[in-house]
Amino acid sequence: MGLLIDGIWHDQWYDTKSTGGAFKRSAAQFRNWITVDGRAGPTGRAGFAAESGRYHLYVSLACPWAHRTLIFRQLKDLSDHISISVVHPDMLDKGWTFAKDEHGATGDTLFGSGFAHEIYTRADPKYSGRVTVPILWDKKENTIVSNESADIIRMFNSAFDDITGNRDDYWPEELREPIEAVNSRIYSTLNNGVYKCGFATSQEAYDAAIDPLFETLDWLEDILSEHRFLLGEQLTEADWRLFTTLLRFDPVYHLHFKCNRKRIIDYPNLWAYTRALFQHPGVAKTVGMDHIVRHYHYSHDTINPHRIIPTNPQIDWLAPHGRD
Ligand SMILES: N[C@@H](CCC(=O)N[C@@H](CS)C(=O)NCC(=O)O)C(=O)O
């Protein structure tokens, strides 16, 4: 694990010393938007029009943020229009790699690079910052459009609709305000909250993260006891953003990140909801559980120094969910 400083790779773990043991996620730096006609989006510059075959997505099957983008690529029928490369699950001293010696790791199918940091320096030879996935690459302008999953799923939600004819809308205008409110709590206490627990290097930092996390799970259980989805009857991006964390919770976060007060299967509504989303058409094929379990346990040697991969519970994702 490391980062680029002025385009040079440095192997170093997250700095939690300056924050009293708390993990602080750094903000993504490439924030352009693909739009229907290439006009600028909410951030960044213009020039990224939706075109079939122009863009390439670098993902890790293990990563919950990258997983969101893979789900939207699937839901919005973008597989024939946006190509992908899948990194190797082990993220060690050189960061994400394009090694292919693991089932499902494709290598860099665009440039044949060895490491994900080469994609960042290809876009900006002096880039300083973390080398994260997902990365949305523009083959035409030879640069990174975006490395922020929250933005990428919104681009995928609508920018290519005229090309695919798929007009399913997971960010409907009338629900945007409540979606933002739900996203914001879930991001801070759950999506990122599990990392705050897992990467904490002081008891105080862990204690500060664990209560809000389980309060949020209790809150979600209540919502889902009354509604089919987070915002009511309509499936929205808020559900997909939550799903990638729920999916990883029992197999990884419960043990590896010490989020062990309860498991998702202890919450009847959350557990049935997670299965319902797993069983949604096209979603199961975006799930790489081998990469998920391998990545966390093998890569985080400050948490699991002997890199032993635990046996894990057998989870029946396909059991009937009864939430239609
Ligand atoms: N804000 C980014 C965060 C992505 C992110 O942190 N990805 C993790 C993998 S789960 C990563 O690549 N981490 C490498 C690192 O921090 O060095 C997004 O949501 O797209």
The ligand as a Gaussian input file, in Angstrom:
#p B3LYP/6-31G(d) Opt

LIG

0 1
 N      -13.495000       8.045000      -3.189000
 C      -13.112000       6.891000      -3.844000
 C      -12.498000       5.889000      -2.884000
 C      -11.998000       4.674000      -3.595000
 C      -11.065000       3.843000      -2.699000
 O      -10.669000       4.262000      -1.593000
 N      -10.720000       2.641000      -3.174000
 C       -9.825000       1.791000      -2.398000
 C      -10.134000       0.324000      -2.625000
 S      -11.538000      -0.225000      -1.743000
 C       -8.413000       1.952000      -2.899000
 O       -8.167000       1.860000      -4.079000
 N       -7.492000       2.159000      -1.962000
 C       -6.093000       2.262000      -2.246000
 C       -5.414000       3.257000      -1.355000
 O       -6.073000       3.949000      -0.585000
 O       -4.198000       3.331000      -1.454000
 C      -14.326000       6.329000      -4.556000
 O      -15.380000       6.140000      -3.925000
 O      -14.229000       6.114000      -5.755000

